Amino acid sequence: MNSTKRVSRKLLALQREQFDAVAAIAEELEQSETTRTNLGERVAQAVNVKKGNHIYSDLVSLDVDAEEVLAECAHPKARSSTNKTNKLLSQEPDIMAFFSEDFETQMAHFDHDLFYREEPLPQPSAAPISHLFDLYEHIQCWQEQ
C-alpha cells in the first residue's frame, strides 16, 4: 500500500515538472561523443547540399494559379485522358538495346595491385558543440515549417 502511494506521488511530481529540452540536449551533447558525432554528421548532410540538388521531394508550390485549379476541377475527364497519353510516352526503353555484344564478354584480371591499394583515411575533426547545436536548431526550424 505504501509503495503504491510512493509511486503515485513520484508520478504526480514528474507530471508537474517542466521538461527543458534545450538543457537536456546540451547536456547529452557534452557527455556523449557518439551523440555529438552523429549530430555533426546529420547537420553536415543537411547543410552541405549543392544548389541544384533537392533534399526534400514532393514539395508543393505555394504559387497556385486559381484559373488552373478551376480548369482542372471543371474538366476531370480531359485531364485523365492526358494522363493516359503521358503513360504511353513514358514507357522505359529496353536497356539491352544500348549494349553491343563485345560489352557482354567477361575477362578475369589477376592484377592484385589494383584491388589492394590502401589510401590513408582523412582524420576526423569535430566542430564546436555550440556551432553544431546552432545548426541543429536551424534544421529543426526548417523541418517544422
Beta strands, then each sheet from edge to edge (+ up, - down):
end
